Amino acid sequence: MARTQAADYEERRDAIVEQAANLFAARGFLGASLSDIADACNTSKSLLYHYYPSKEDILFAVMHSHVAALLDAAQTVVAQTLEPAQTLRMLTREFMKRYVGAAARQKVLLNELGNLPSERRKAIVDIQHQLIEIVHDVLTKLRPDLSSHESLKRPAVMLYFGMINWTHTWMDEAGAAKPALIADLAANIFLGRISQDRALTKEKRRPEDRLHSQTQCLPVTDRGRRL
């Protein structure tokens, strides 16, 4: 007879994912065993199988819960009628909201994707591609000329994500610079350059543009220092 699901079945699954994310982030997927996860959850390894058939299933749940939350937030933002610049600001704020408290999941996503079976890996990558396309569409509305420069589309999007995807390595969520402020700073920096940098489309830059670029490229913080 099949085991009846407990009333808190989903809560327990979520708790397992949370503990596993911390372990995978700290030790790597290969360095954390199912026994380690069971111990962290104060449960038995056999009971763990009631919630997830394998360690790979738990890894998938760690990643999928994270990227699915990002995609849901992004789709909600773009469904609104906003100017492109405001859409990018809102996207950045919503992404940062979901990075808060999810540093372990973000680290696992960035470092452990190759440990998923191919079909599960494809499911995660497909969501990542949807996120990339959403941001790409916004950037194209900001800079329609990017449409005629195919080689620059992906670099522009990846540079945007590069500014925010690694904040888990240095951001102090309880520090003076709150996540919302960091999100606005990232959006402002990116919007300032994407709208002004004529080098993107090989247009001749004026001397005052070069001076403006130099003053905006001053370092903000040392690597490794938490704000």
Helices and strands as residue ranges (DSSP letters): H 9-27, H 34-40, H 45-51, H 55-78, H 84-99, H 103-112, G 113-115, H 118-142, G 144-148, H 150-164, G 167-169, H 179-196, G 198-201, H 207-216
